[in-house]
Amino acid sequence: MPVKRSYFLLVASVALVGLLALSGVRPYDRATWALEVLPVIIALPVLWTTYRRFPLTTLLYVCIFLHAIVLMIGGTYTYARVPLGFHLADFLGLSRNPYDKIGHFFQGFVPALAAREILIRGQYVRGRKMLAFVVICIVLAISASYELIEWAVAIAMGQGADAFLATQGDPWDTQSDMFIALIDAVTALLLFSHVHDHQIRRIWRDEDAA
């Protein structure tokens, strides 16, 4: 991996660890914070241990970084109480805090690029149409699995899970969350496939040169 990219990853990792610690100083609800930032806690060691033998594209690393920040902010305030969400609600004339939809935007966007990268580099799928279809299926499966996890948490914690679910009284919250993930997976494929392909080819050239 080029030295500049290694330095970038080191700085990003240190920043995420610092932000993670900061987010946990005085969260609104400690249990909700732990549930929301758990993906970050899991992802960081995985990225650290795999970056030499399977370095990801810069595009994907940046998206993961941004997604982690969204999760940590949501964990600190709980999604229904994030100040940015209230500003967006006022600006858009919404009756509820929409910050959780930002989280589900990344839940569709980032897994789409991650799945696409793994499938291309592993040469698991042939044909761009089939690749897009499989990527979208994977994103929907991830989104549905997350909703099932939320359902399990709600059963286990009862009313204490409200902050984690962030439904805010919306009976169609689960369906809208999955729909947003679908839209953003398609958006990622339409807008960033060309850039993504270019960065994947660069990684292949670096691996061949090594």
Steps between C-alpha positions, in 0.01 A plus 500: 500500500638847412647696790253787460202266524647328806547838666145599409363179653707548816373856548141393427526211746635720778228757430227235516632356826510850649149581379375166628639572844356851493157372396492272802586762763144615570256330264128557546449129564796271562331181374387670179848642447653153534255351249548780248881508504544122510547483120786750531661301779479187286605660170816676620694186605386321185629782281827515692568128467408473131639817345833344400365190328173655381522882494177667400459786257534855628137564405381218723726602790362856486141373495567270796653794690194718437263218592685449827459869586126480430469198727695663782294818487184294505632304794588812697165677466277208387370545147177671601692772690790590269503884465578484127183296453289770665649764270424281199145440624443877532651569160304227323180544698508148642312380808783276623878505533633346175855432618440124510435513125853634455620188679298281267633694202848382594363154581413467133784701350800354680406127487427542128855617432648244740309212341584624153871519581514153651305346212715667233837434658408142583355452150192339650251647252516543124323776315423850622123446508533190714752682719254783561220254574705304753625819668145629545389163639785507751412853611135406549604190695723713727224756550243230580743333741551831681125544533476149646771593750301809596190282542693260727634791706149641533374167633794462739501857633134596473446875528871547555556428132308803375812716474677229300205439267442874437161428343354820653149364464532416130326163433681470164847579632637153423375502143622856434842414643540208262370705208758772571774236510380373161494849346847581629646170382375581150634855536844373599510271196384770258722781623819332618551180297739671258714653776485175693618297199791739448614466862465121492719486188758715681508253788550214253791689340658559841463131585655396169789742553563364850 
